[in-house]
Amino acid sequence: MNIITAAELTKSYGLLTAVDAINFEIRKGECFGFLGPNGAGKTTVMGMIYCFMPPTSGKIRVFDLDTTKEPSKIKSRIGVMPQDNNLDPDLSVLENLIVYARYFDLPKDQSERKARELLDFVALEEKVNVNIKDLSGGMTRRLLLARALINDPEIIILDEPTTGLDPRSRHDVWAQLSLLKAQGITLLVTTHYMEEAEQMCDRVAIMDSGKIKVIDSPSHLMSRYGGNLEDVYLQLTGKDLRVHDMSLQGQKLT
C-alpha cells in the first residue's frame, strides 16, 4: 500500500529547477532514502511532502490527500526531524516538547505525560530540566527525534538525522529509528552516510540535479552495479561522497 505518491513533481525558483518532474511511490511502513549530493533536490522533495512548500507543477499525495488542498490534515499526521537545530534555546528539554505539542492541540497534562514517555524512549529522562544549551550534539539530535514523535505520526521525515555525530551517537539514533520502523511507522530519510542507507533503507532514490536516477533496494542496486552503495552512487552521479563524508567527520563531535 502506497502512503505517498508523486507524479511529475517539479519545484522551480525562477530559472532554477530544484526538482525536475520526478515520479515515485513510497510504501506504508518502509524506510525510504533520498540520496544525492548537496543541491540534488532531496530537502526540497521533503519540504513538498510535509507541505512546507507547494510544488510548481505536478502532483504529490500523502495519505491519499492532495498536499496543496489539505495540508493541515497531512501535517497533523507527520513528524519532522530537521537537519538544523531549531529548538528553543530559552527552554528546558521538557519545556521544548510541551510547547511544541501545542501545535497539535494536546492538553498540557497529556502533552507532559507524552513528553516524559518520549524522553524515556530517547534516553533523555535524566535531562528533563536541563537547558538545551547544555546538551551534547547527540543528545540534541535525540531530542529533535522525540519532538518529531510528539503527535504520534504515521510518517517521520528525517533530514540528515546523524550529520556531525560521533559513531556511538549515530548508532543510538539509528537504533531508535529501527524501533520505530518495527512499529510500522514510515521513515523518509536523507543521508550522506551510505553505510546507513545500506543497512536501514528498504529502498533508495538516488538523485542528482533535481532528477531521480534510479529507485531500488540497496541490495539490488549493489548487485546490479557492483560494489557497495557508495560505488553505485558514484557510477550514477559521477560524484564521490568520500570528500563530503570526510568533511562531516572533521566537524567537532560532542
N, C-alpha and C positions, 0 to 999 in steps of 0.2 A: 504494500500500500504506500503510495507516494504522499508525503506530507508537505512537500514543496515542489512546484513545477515552474519552470521559466521557459518562455518561448520568444526567441529573437530579442532577448533582453539587451537594451542599449542605454548607456548613460554618456552624455556629451556635455562638455563645458566649453562653449564657444567652438573653436576649431579642434579642440582636443576631444577625442573619443576614448574615454576611460574604459568602457565596457562595450564591446563591439558585437552585437547581435548573437549572443550566446544562448545555448539551449542546454538545460539539464533538468534532472529529476532527482530528488532526494527521498529516500525511503524512510518510513517511520521506524525509529529505533536504531538506525545505523549511525556510525561515526563517519562523517564525510569531510574530507580535507580539501581546501583550496590551496594549491602550492604554486609558487611563482616568485620571480624577482620583485624587488620594490618597484612600484609603478605598473605592475601587471594588471591591476584591477580587482584584486582579491578583496580588499577592505571596502571598495565601492560596492561590490556584489553583496557583501554582508550588510552594508547600510541599506540597500534596497530591500533585502529580505526582512529586516526588522523595522521597515517603514521610516527610517531616518531621512531618506531622500527618495523622491519619486523617480521612476525611470523616464528617460527622454522618449523612448518608444519601446514597443514590445510589451509583454505581459509577464507578471510574476504572481503566483497564487500560493498562499500559505494557509494550511488548514482548509484548502479549497475556498479561501476568501481572497478577493482582489485587494492587493496592498494599497491601491490608490483610493479605494472606496470604503474600506472598513479597517483602517489602520489601528484604531483603538482596540477592537476585538482581538486583532493579531498581537499587538504589543502586550496585552494582558496575559498572554499565554507563552511569552518568550522571555528568556533571561539572557542578559548580555554581559560578558566579561570583556571590557575593552583592553586594548593594548596599553594605554596610558593610565596612570593612577589618577582618578578623578574623585577620590574620597574626600570628604570634608575635613580639612586639617584642624578645625577647631573642635571636633567632636571625638569622643572615645570610640573604641571598637564597637561596643554595643549600640551606642547612640547612632552611629552611621547606619546600622541596619534598621533600627527603629524608624529613623527619619525617612529612609528610602522606602520603607513599607507603606508610608502614607500615600505614595503614588498609586498604590493598588487598593487603597481604601481599607486597609486592615486596621481594626480597632487596636488601641495601644496595648491592651493586655494580651491580645492574640499575637500582635507583632513582636512583643518582647519574648513571649514564650517560643515563638518560631525562631527568633534571632538567637536565643540561647541554644536551641537544638542545632542550628546550623553552625554555630561556633564550636560546639562539641564535635560535629561532623568534620570540620576542617582543623581540628586540634588547636583551637584558639580559646578554649574555655577559660584558661588562666589569664587571658589578656582582656577580659571583658571591660575593665575600666581604664585600660591603657590608652593614651592618646596615640593616634595613628602615626604621628611623627616619630614615635619611639619603636615602631615595628621594623623588623628587617625586611629586605626585599621579598623573601619567600613568604613571610607572614602577610605582607601586603597583598601578594597575589592570591593567597588563600582567602583573605578577607573579601577581595573582589569576587572570588568564586562564590563565597557564602552569600554576598549581596545579590548575585545573579540568580540565586535559588529562592529568594525570599517570597516569591509569588508562586512557588511550585510549578515551574514552567515545564512545558512539554518539549520545547526546543531550547537548547542553550547555545549561544553563539560565542565563540572564544577566539579573539583576535590576538595571535601571538601569546598564548597563555603562559609560556615559560621563558620568554625572552629575558636575558640578563641574569637568570638564576643559576646557582651552583648545581651540580649534578644531583645532590641529595634533595634539594628543594624541588627540582624538576620532577624527580621520581615521586615525591609526595603529591604534587599536583596531579600527575597522571594517574596515580593510584586512586585518587578521589574521583577522577573522571571515569575510570573503569567501573567504579561502584555505581555511578550514575547511569552509565550505559547499561549495566546489568539490570537496572530498574526499568529499562525500556525508554529512557529519555534520549531524544535525538540530539546528537552533538555535531555542530558545524565548527570546523577548526581551520585557522590559517597558522602555518608554522614554517620556519626556515630550517627546522631540525628534521632532516629526512628520516633519521632512525626512529623518531617519534611517530611520524606518519606511517612508516612501515609496520610498526607494532600495534598502533591504535586504530588506524583508519580502515574501515571496510572497503571504501572506495575513495579515490582522489581525483580531482580535476587539476591537471597541470595547465597553468595559464601563462601567457606571455603577450604583452602589448594589447591587452584587452580582449584577447581571444582564448578560447579553450582549445588546447592542442589535443588532449585525449582525456577520457574518463574511464577508469577501470580500477580493479583492485590492485594494491601494490604487488601481490604475488603474480598476477597475470602480466603486469607491466614488466616486472623483472624477468619473467620467463620469456616474454616476447622480445625485449630489447637487450637482455643480458646485464649482469652486474647487479648492484644494489639500486635503490630508488634514486639516489643522487646521480648515479650514472645514467639512469633513464632520463632524469630531469635535464642533464647536460646534453644528451643526444637530441632532445625535443626542443630545447630553448637555445642551445649553444652558449649557455651562461653557467659558470661554475659557482656553486653556492659556497664552496670552501672559503673563499675570501670573505663572504658575508658572515659565515659561522665563526671564523677567526676573530672578526671584529666584535661579535657578540660575546665570545669567550673572554675577550680582553677588557670587557666592561668591569667596573668594580662590583664584586659579588658580596652580598651581605647576607 
